[in-house]
Amino acid sequence: MGLFSFIKGAGSKLFGKKKQETPEAKPLTKEEALIAEVARHGISVNGLEVELADHVIVRGATMTNAEREKVILTLGNVEGVGSVADEISVTNPEPESTFHEVKSGDTLSKISRDVYGDPMKYNIIFEANQPMLSHPDKIYPGQILRIPAL
């Protein structure tokens, strides 16, 4: 549990004016949009709550640290979110991952070489960041990735 910092100007463009599908459709609040983004990624969180203050506060319960970390990264990698306060409890904790901010010129292979000493272990990083990453080559500067312990 803690406060995680992100680059506020980087990430998916979740907030903003979107055309409503039907005239009766009520636009989502920012909190509802963030909860929907976690659900869209299929991350399992019991009792998920999101509160906006100076930062995003997230509460709920997950089975593993990996799920908890994916929730934090999903919320933090949204444009306009500068930090996420983690208040998620974990039922079956395992070692926590570290986080890495993608720099210009980074690839998963380069990050893997720097962290694990082996560029061929890039798939460990890719799998640790699914479903947020759809392809190993689709990372961008400012994005925060999970780097699991080996």
C-alpha positions in Angstrom: 0.0 0.0 0.0 1.3 3.4 -0.8 1.3 6.3 -3.3 2.5 5.6 -6.8 3.5 8.4 -9.2 2.8 8.5 -12.9 3.3 11.0 -15.7 0.0 12.9 -15.8 0.3 13.8 -19.5 1.0 10.2 -20.7 -1.4 7.3 -21.1 -4.7 6.3 -22.6 -7.1 9.1 -23.3 -10.0 8.0 -21.1 -11.4 11.4 -20.2 -12.9 13.9 -22.5 -15.8 14.6 -24.7 -17.3 11.6 -26.3 -20.5 11.4 -28.3 -23.2 9.6 -26.4 -24.5 6.5 -28.1 -28.1 7.5 -27.4 -29.6 10.8 -26.3 -30.8 9.2 -23.1 -27.3 7.8 -22.3 -25.8 9.5 -19.2 -22.1 10.2 -19.5 -19.9 8.3 -17.1 -18.3 10.2 -14.2 -14.5 10.0 -14.1 -14.7 7.5 -11.2 -17.1 5.3 -13.3 -14.8 5.6 -16.3 -11.8 4.4 -14.3 -13.7 1.5 -12.8 -14.9 0.6 -16.3 -11.3 0.7 -17.5 -10.2 -1.9 -14.9 -13.2 -4.0 -15.8 -12.3 -3.7 -19.5 -8.9 -5.3 -18.8 -10.6 -8.1 -16.9 -8.7 -7.6 -13.7 -10.5 -9.2 -10.8 -11.1 -6.9 -7.8 -13.7 -7.4 -5.1 -15.5 -4.3 -3.9 -13.6 -2.0 -6.3 -13.9 1.7 -5.3 -12.2 4.6 -7.0 -12.2 8.1 -5.5 -10.7 11.2 -7.1 -9.0 13.8 -4.8 -5.6 15.3 -5.6 -4.8 11.8 -6.8 -6.8 8.6 -7.5 -7.6 6.5 -4.4 -8.3 2.9 -5.1 -9.8 0.4 -2.7 -10.9 -3.2 -2.9 -9.5 -6.7 -2.5 -7.5 -9.0 -4.9 -6.2 -12.5 -4.7 -2.6 -11.6 -5.7 -0.1 -8.7 -5.7 0.0 -9.1 -9.5 -3.7 -8.2 -9.8 -3.3 -5.3 -7.3 -0.3 -4.0 -9.3 -2.3 -4.3 -12.6 -5.1 -2.2 -11.1 -2.6 0.5 -10.0 -1.0 0.5 -13.5 -4.3 0.5 -15.3 -5.4 3.6 -13.4 -2.0 5.3 -13.4 -1.5 4.8 -17.2 -4.6 7.0 -17.9 -3.9 10.5 -19.2 -4.6 13.0 -16.5 -3.8 10.7 -13.6 -0.6 11.8 -11.8 -0.7 9.5 -8.8 -2.6 6.5 -7.4 -3.0 5.9 -3.7 -3.2 2.1 -3.2 -5.6 0.9 -0.5 -6.2 -2.6 -2.0 -5.9 -5.6 0.3 -4.3 -8.8 -1.0 -5.6 -12.2 0.0 -2.6 -14.3 -1.1 0.4 -11.9 -1.2 3.6 -12.9 -3.2 6.7 -10.9 -3.8 5.9 -7.4 -5.2 7.1 -6.3 -8.6 9.1 -3.2 -9.3 7.8 -0.5 -11.7 9.7 0.8 -14.7 9.0 4.1 -16.6 9.5 3.6 -20.3 12.0 6.0 -21.8 12.4 7.0 -25.4 14.3 4.2 -27.2 13.2 1.5 -24.7 12.1 -1.9 -25.9 11.0 -4.8 -23.7 14.2 -6.7 -24.8 16.3 -3.7 -23.7 14.5 -3.4 -20.4 14.8 -7.2 -19.9 18.5 -7.0 -20.5 18.9 -4.2 -18.0 16.8 -5.8 -15.3 17.4 -9.5 -15.8 20.7 -9.6 -17.7 19.0 -11.4 -20.6 17.1 -9.7 -23.4 15.3 -12.9 -24.3 13.3 -12.7 -21.0 11.2 -9.8 -22.4 8.2 -12.1 -22.6 8.1 -12.2 -18.7 7.6 -8.4 -18.7 5.1 -8.6 -21.6 3.0 -11.3 -19.8 3.2 -9.4 -16.5 1.7 -6.4 -18.2 -1.2 -8.1 -20.0 -3.9 -7.2 -20.7 -2.6 -3.6 -20.6 -0.1 -4.4 -23.4 -1.6 -5.9 -26.6 1.8 -6.5 -28.3 5.5 -6.4 -27.1 6.3 -3.6 -29.5 3.5 -1.3 -28.3 5.0 0.6 -25.4 5.4 4.3 -25.2 7.6 6.8 -23.3 6.1 7.7 -19.9 4.3 4.4 -19.6 4.8 2.5 -16.4 5.4 -1.3 -16.6 5.4 -4.1 -14.0 8.8 -5.8 -13.7 8.2 -9.1 -11.8 10.9 -10.6 -9.6 12.4 -13.8 -11.0 
